[in-house]
Amino acid sequence: MPPLRERLDDLLLLAEHFLKKSAARMNRSGLYLTTDAKNCLLAHSWPGNVRELENALERACALADGNAINAEHLVPAAPVLPGADQESNLRQILHRAERAIIEAALRRTAGNISRAAAALGVSRQHLHNRIKKLKLNTSRRV
């Protein structure tokens, strides 16, 4: 079977399926992918194939505060930096992705850490620890 990146017609059908599956599991009806989200999905290379797609849609379902799943709810593919070893790249990529996800959750909840933690599926204390480790400024969330 060819990789997902070579089956773009199937990709959006699978994305819709995984979105409905995640929405049902989280008791969230009416979720839909915006055009920007679809374009973001189509632009990604999907090295993790179908499992990566399913995880991305589940995460987006959890992060979205309304019914629209936007490109910002999907973690974009991070570029590999030339000249650096893969291990440091992975750390940098994960650091940037985690930071962006936490900042987006805090923006959507107007800085309410308890609500942001609930939306991210982690404890309030865990989110506090990650905010401290990432040195995020939580005093100016809007």
C-alpha positions as CSV (number, residue, x, y, z in Angstrom):
1,M,0.0,0.0,0.0
2,P,1.4,3.4,-0.9
3,P,2.2,6.0,1.8
4,L,-0.4,8.5,2.8
5,R,1.5,11.4,1.2
6,E,0.9,9.6,-2.2
7,R,-2.9,9.2,-1.5
8,L,-4.0,12.7,-1.1
9,D,-7.6,11.8,-2.2
10,D,-7.8,9.4,0.7
11,L,-6.1,11.8,3.1
12,L,-9.1,14.2,3.5
13,L,-11.6,11.3,3.7
14,L,-9.5,9.7,6.5
15,A,-9.1,13.1,8.2
16,E,-12.9,13.5,8.3
17,H,-13.3,10.0,9.6
18,F,-10.8,10.5,12.4
19,L,-12.3,13.9,13.2
20,K,-15.8,12.3,13.6
21,K,-14.3,9.4,15.7
22,S,-12.4,11.8,18.0
23,A,-15.4,14.2,18.3
24,A,-17.7,11.3,19.3
25,R,-15.2,10.1,21.9
26,M,-15.0,13.6,23.4
27,N,-18.7,14.3,23.1
28,R,-18.2,17.2,20.7
29,S,-20.6,17.4,17.8
30,G,-20.4,19.7,14.8
31,L,-16.6,19.9,14.4
32,Y,-15.4,20.5,10.9
33,L,-12.2,21.2,9.0
34,T,-11.7,24.7,7.6
35,T,-10.1,25.1,4.2
36,D,-6.9,26.3,5.9
37,A,-6.8,23.1,8.0
38,K,-7.4,20.9,4.9
39,N,-4.6,22.7,3.1
40,C,-2.3,22.2,6.1
41,L,-3.1,18.5,6.1
42,L,-2.4,18.2,2.4
43,A,0.9,20.1,2.7
44,H,2.3,17.8,5.4
45,S,4.4,14.8,4.3
46,W,2.9,12.4,6.9
47,P,6.0,10.4,7.7
48,G,4.0,8.7,10.5
49,N,1.3,7.8,8.0
50,V,-2.2,7.0,9.1
51,R,-1.4,6.8,12.8
52,E,0.1,10.3,12.7
53,L,-3.0,11.7,10.9
54,E,-5.3,10.1,13.5
55,N,-3.2,11.6,16.4
56,A,-3.2,15.0,14.7
57,L,-7.0,15.0,14.4
58,E,-7.5,13.9,17.9
59,R,-5.2,16.6,19.2
60,A,-7.0,19.2,17.1
61,C,-10.3,18.1,18.4
62,A,-9.1,18.6,21.9
63,L,-7.5,22.0,21.2
64,A,-10.4,23.6,19.3
65,D,-12.6,25.7,21.5
66,G,-15.3,26.1,18.8
67,N,-16.6,23.9,16.0
68,A,-14.0,24.9,13.5
69,I,-10.7,23.0,13.2
70,N,-8.2,25.5,11.9
71,A,-4.6,25.1,10.7
72,E,-3.5,26.5,14.1
73,H,-5.0,23.4,15.8
74,L,-2.8,21.2,13.7
75,V,0.9,21.0,14.6
76,P,2.8,21.9,11.4
77,A,5.7,19.9,10.1
78,A,8.8,21.4,11.6
79,P,11.8,21.8,9.2
80,V,15.0,19.9,9.8
81,L,17.8,22.3,10.4
82,P,20.8,21.7,8.1
83,G,24.1,21.0,9.9
84,A,22.6,20.0,13.2
85,D,22.4,16.4,14.4
86,Q,18.9,14.7,14.4
87,E,18.7,14.4,18.2
88,S,19.0,18.2,18.8
89,N,16.6,18.8,15.9
90,L,14.0,16.6,17.6
91,R,14.4,18.4,20.9
92,Q,14.1,21.7,19.2
93,I,11.1,20.6,17.2
94,L,9.3,19.2,20.2
95,H,10.1,22.3,22.3
96,R,8.7,24.6,19.6
97,A,5.6,22.4,19.1
98,E,4.9,22.1,22.9
99,R,5.3,25.8,23.3
100,A,3.0,26.7,20.5
101,I,0.3,24.2,21.7
102,I,0.4,25.5,25.3
103,E,0.4,29.2,24.1
104,A,-2.6,28.5,21.9
105,A,-4.5,26.8,24.7
106,L,-3.8,29.7,27.0
107,R,-5.0,32.2,24.4
108,R,-8.2,30.3,23.9
109,T,-8.9,30.1,27.6
110,A,-7.8,33.8,28.2
111,G,-4.9,32.6,30.4
112,N,-7.0,30.3,32.6
113,I,-4.5,27.6,33.4
114,S,-7.1,25.1,34.8
115,R,-9.2,25.3,31.7
116,A,-6.2,25.2,29.4
117,A,-4.9,22.1,31.3
118,A,-8.4,20.4,30.9
119,A,-8.4,21.2,27.2
120,L,-4.9,19.7,26.8
121,G,-5.8,16.7,28.8
122,V,-3.2,17.2,31.5
123,S,-3.3,18.2,35.2
124,R,-3.1,21.8,36.2
125,Q,0.2,21.1,38.1
126,H,1.7,19.4,35.0
127,L,0.8,22.5,32.9
128,H,2.3,24.8,35.5
129,N,5.5,22.7,35.4
130,R,5.7,22.9,31.6
131,I,5.0,26.6,31.6
132,K,7.8,27.1,34.1
133,K,10.2,24.9,32.1
134,L,9.4,26.6,28.8
135,K,9.6,30.0,30.6
136,L,6.2,31.2,29.2
137,N,4.8,34.5,30.3
138,T,1.3,33.8,31.5
139,S,0.5,37.3,32.7
140,R,-0.5,38.7,29.3
141,R,-2.9,36.2,27.8
142,V,-5.7,37.6,25.7
